[in-house]
Amino acid sequence: MIRLHFIVEGYTEEAFVNSVLVEPLAARGVFADCCRVRTGSKGGRQYKGGVPNYAKVRNDLLPAR
């Protein structure tokens, strides 16, 4: 099985992956999933989308330690 993980910037890209790419890839034996990067938090609320620079998304892109 092949796994393909998309890291996307915002809702539009996430919707595209989920509505256009996931099923055709699954038909070819490729398991695809998608997540938006976390770009900030304020008052306990997390925000996703709108990547202004690499530093904001670094933790989402690097493997967990």
C-alpha positions as CSV (number, residue, x, y, z in Angstrom):
1,M,0.0,0.0,0.0
2,I,1.2,3.5,-0.8
3,R,0.4,6.4,1.5
4,L,0.3,9.9,0.3
5,H,-0.1,12.7,2.9
6,F,-0.9,16.2,1.5
7,I,0.0,19.2,3.7
8,V,-2.0,22.1,2.4
9,E,-2.3,25.8,3.2
10,G,-6.0,26.4,3.5
11,Y,-9.5,25.1,3.2
12,T,-9.7,25.4,-0.6
13,E,-6.7,23.1,-1.1
14,E,-8.0,20.7,1.5
15,A,-11.4,20.5,-0.2
16,F,-9.7,19.9,-3.6
17,V,-7.7,17.0,-2.3
18,N,-10.7,15.4,-0.5
19,S,-13.2,15.9,-3.3
20,V,-11.0,15.4,-6.4
21,L,-8.0,13.4,-5.6
22,V,-8.8,10.9,-2.8
23,E,-11.1,8.5,-4.7
24,P,-9.1,8.2,-7.9
25,L,-6.0,7.6,-6.0
26,A,-7.7,5.0,-3.8
27,A,-8.8,3.2,-7.0
28,R,-5.1,2.8,-7.8
29,G,-4.1,1.5,-4.4
30,V,-2.9,4.9,-3.0
31,F,-4.2,5.9,0.4
32,A,-4.3,9.7,0.4
33,D,-5.1,12.1,3.3
34,C,-4.8,15.7,3.9
35,C,-4.4,18.3,6.7
36,R,-4.1,22.0,6.9
37,V,-1.1,23.4,8.7
38,R,-1.5,25.2,12.0
39,T,-0.4,28.8,11.5
40,G,-1.1,30.2,14.9
41,S,-3.1,30.3,18.1
42,K,-4.7,33.0,20.1
43,G,-6.7,32.7,23.3
44,G,-6.6,28.9,23.2
45,R,-8.0,28.8,19.6
46,Q,-5.9,27.3,16.8
47,Y,-5.8,28.8,13.4
48,K,-5.1,27.0,10.1
49,G,-4.5,28.2,6.6
50,G,-2.7,31.2,5.2
51,V,0.9,30.3,5.5
52,P,3.0,33.5,5.8
53,N,6.4,31.9,6.2
54,Y,8.3,28.7,6.8
55,A,8.7,29.2,10.5
56,K,4.9,29.1,11.0
57,V,4.6,25.6,9.4
58,R,7.9,24.1,10.3
59,N,6.5,21.8,13.0
60,D,3.8,20.5,10.6
61,L,6.4,19.7,7.9
62,L,9.1,18.0,10.0
63,P,8.7,14.4,11.3
64,A,7.7,14.0,14.9
65,R,10.5,13.4,17.3
